[in-house]
Amino acid sequence: MSTKGKVVGIVSNLVTIEVDGPVGQNEICYIDLAGVKLMAEVIKITGNKAFVQVFESTRGLNVGCEAEFTGRMLEVTMGPGMLSRNYDGLQNDLNKMTDVFLKRGEYTPPLDNERKWAFKPIASEGDEVRGGDWIGEVQEGWIAHKIMVPFAFEGTGTIQSVAPEGEYTVEDTVAVVVDGEGNEQKLTMTMRWPVKVEVRTYKDKPRPFKVMETGVRTIDTLNPMMEGGTGFIPGPFGCGKTVLQHLISKYAEADLIIVVACGERANEVVEIFTEFPELDDPRTGRKLMERTIIICNTSNMPVAAREASVYTGMTIAEYYRMMGLKVLLLADSTSRWAQALREMSNRMEELPGQDAFPMDLPAIVSNFYSRAGFVYLHNGQSGSITFIGTVSPAGGNLKEPVTESTKKAARAFYALAQQRADSKRYPAIDPIDSYSKYLEYQEVVDYMDEHLEKGWVDKVLKMKDILLRGKEARDQINILGDDGVPIDYHVIFNKSEIVDFIILQQDGFDKVDASTPIKRQQYIANKILDICDSSFDFENFENVTTYFKKVINIMKQMNYQEFQNEKFNSLEKELDDLLAERRVNGDGGPGEDRKETVLDERRSGDEG
Amino acid sequence: MKAKAFQKIYTRIENITKATCVVEAEGITNEEMAYVDGRPAQVVKINDKWITLQIFPGTQGVATNAEVVFTGKPPTLKVGDDLRGRFFNAYGQPIDGGPAIDGEEREIGGPSVNPVRRKQPSELIATGIAGIDLNNTLVTGQKIPFFADPDQPFNQVMADVALRAKADIIILGGMGMSNDDYLYYKSVFDNAGALDRIISFMNTTENPPVERLLVPDMCLTAAEYFATEKNYKVLALLTDMTLFADALSIVSNRMDQIPSKDSMPGSLYSDLAKIYEKAVQFPDGGSITIVAVTTLSGGDITHAIPDNTGYITEGQLFLRRDTDIGKVIVDPFRSLSRLKQLVIGKKTRDDHPQVMNACVRLFADAANAKTKLENGFDLTDYDKRCLDYAKEYSRELLAIDINVDVDKMLDTGWDLFAKYFSKEEVGIKQVFVDKYWKN
């Protein structure tokens, strides 16, 4: 018999329940408020009192309301039919709710129980299987959705029977497995899994090594993201966090995109709802919505469910990863999730950490990020979850707990800079503060050598140096005045401007420029490095700026053209002619060295 | 407030703080309203039979034997067409001497709109102020605050926006408004003969601060009534949200909650979002648009209140005094309307985005020229033309006393381009130059 209880205390959405039996931490219960069942999760237990966070408004609740415990943790139900759906943070199908306003206690099933799926068996009778192994598949949109042995299945078992090819609903039995203890288990196409527990039924989780193209040049070229990698985007409001995430979700090279809108503006989600069914996926030619699942808990929806939403997204991502798919999980914004934790911690009167966040915030954040990753399955296939979260630092100050905790956990850091946003240099990712730890991985260096070109990572580092040196030169120019510095300073600065305008800046609203394939990025990078390695001859500093502005203008026009079409080629010719005008013959090596010396002297001069 | 016959009266208050009291009672529901010694109060915490009540007007003079009466329901507002033209206090009671409203009683702070049922905002709200309509166009269903220092004339601008916006109903929520400003609004609306379109909920500085917490929910409950029942375009003006947030911090402090940044409660983001997210475009044509005021302290937008607001709202509007022309302008650099791209060039003339960008870019060049001038560098001919342009642009378009339609604003833009610059310097797409350039 399940445990029951009675409400004895209420503060906002933290409710105390006196229970008559055993309860578990994180167990789900339903509180009965005049016939409406309110879902809640146990977050603390003292004696016979369970403290639960209610996923709904607690208005009207009173002492004595009855609660029933389910004996299960917060779970998601997974099976074919999740693609293109819009779920709330607790995996309720929002489209199945007919009212304009959300109704308290209305829970809708995440899957369609009536629909029939064409099942094709993969495993056969007598096969030895374990949790996560593939039994069969159904076609879900354009994805071959694998029907798997439930992740919760312990040890190994033997398949007694598999249903023949045919039409089945998600509730029909499609296989019978005998487990280690000789018990028969009937398997359907659905399974449940607690969201706060990582799915570990894969064989191996190596370090990420494969590049995942996003089409965003400043990411792919300078600070690449890996399949199975983790990254985060912090930035003050108005810097384009959400625009950047939308851009990534549109063009990233992934089989499946899960967007978790976590405590952000509802109109931004509406934008996805409105645009994604219309936009084409450049890789498959299908609509973007067909590879997208949206988990939506906007800022005005209940706070506790906001915390659940990121876990719901991650668990669904893990489910698809076990099918050997490349999943990209985006969460906007993880700060709102951390704030939800703070609100609960505060109500439970826990001793606070910095800025009143709970003490274990860094642990919770890194634990969550660690669930991403590239995995090998037992059948030799591979799958991945790439996770990119945004962070909304209070006051734009990166020295706040959420940013700092995330910095420890995520491997790539895309800092959005207010200054770049103000001068309309979009995407506003600061090239100097941002980093991708993956560039240090030997596996990644080797992968780039093999798939892009030998020595690629060195080229990337060189480009970063050009940017850094350009920034130093600009600072000097600003202090000493245009004619107070040697002409070389202007050259160094303008070379870094080429990298800025042609690689870093990208027009997300232009059809061609919005997404650049990696091969084209390689071409651009090499072209720019060639320019930067050359020496040019100038009479005075005014000519430097004018000249490089022309160079930048031509290259920008090239970015707007289809790669190597007629117009592109004629622009390239124009560019080469322009470069030949002022390029000094012979190799640029010594010139470069000389410039560096000048800067180095300057620097040591400053220190003195 | 007299107790009704069937209501139980409690007279044993256990514990009194500056804003709350604890009373022993049974069968009490969360968030229900009560009256303590005749003062409105709300249940904020229940611990077995100990009920914590937040007393809105404060607890001065409340005795331990004061009468406590519970109403059995959360705060409500009676809604109906009669609300038009009326002034109410934070509890939704008339303060204009008129009769009580007889209408459907609705709980305030109701549920949120299902995100999949929202429509993408797509209708322009014209205010006649070019700094808004041209550069930071407002859209129905949007939420946007003025970030202003207390000395700036945001009340005048709000009143102008309210009167000119083609909204069916305007709801004004005053929080901590000075009595003078309240009278200002009243007379402006009266003089304009617009009173029948306006509903006001007022908490002035003469009223207790904690009462303010009810004002936004009162406004938005009325707004939802008109937007859903009558499919009206509703414009809600909330001023001043900083004082609302201050009231939140007072309450959380009295309830011994641990403050987070700038002594604000940890739930500030959610509390503000619950209000602002009521801005919505409904599928049946009704909409709620929120224009708010968040006063800043010395222009500091990193303070928790403007910072959290900025993450919630769809842009912000900054006012600034332009000393060159001696007028207040809408700052084109710091202001932003995130939803403007949904309407500009689509609902307005096709050259709108390009003209807007060119105008602002040239204004930025003027700012650079000004810096050069101040630092004692020589100005080029272009710099000088930019400075002249900036003055005229500021006076003819950015100043808040402008009242023209969008086409006229665009024409003024082209006039200025032709007067001061060459076509190349303006750098607008050729098709528009061919069509609109004034020779």
Interface residues (C-beta under 8 A of the other chain):
Chain A: V8 G9 I10 V11 S12 T16 S57 T58 R59 G60 L61 N62 V63 G64 N86 L94 N95 M97 D99 V100 F101 L102 K103 R104 P236 F237 G238 G263 R265 A266 N267 V269 V270 E271 F273 T274 C296 T298 S299 N300 M301 V303 R336 Q339 A340 R342 E343 N346 P352 D355 A356 F357 S392 A394 G395 G396 N397 D422
Chain B: E26 G27 I28 T29 N30 E31 E32 V44 K45 I46 N47 D48 K49 P74 E107 G109 G110 P111 S112 V113 N114 P115 V116 R117 R118 K119 Q120 P121 G141 Q142 T228 Q257 I258 P259 S260 K261 G266 S267 Y269 S270 A273 K274 E277 K278 V280 F282 P283 T302 H303 A304 D307 N308 G310 Y311 I312 E314 G315 F333 L336 L339
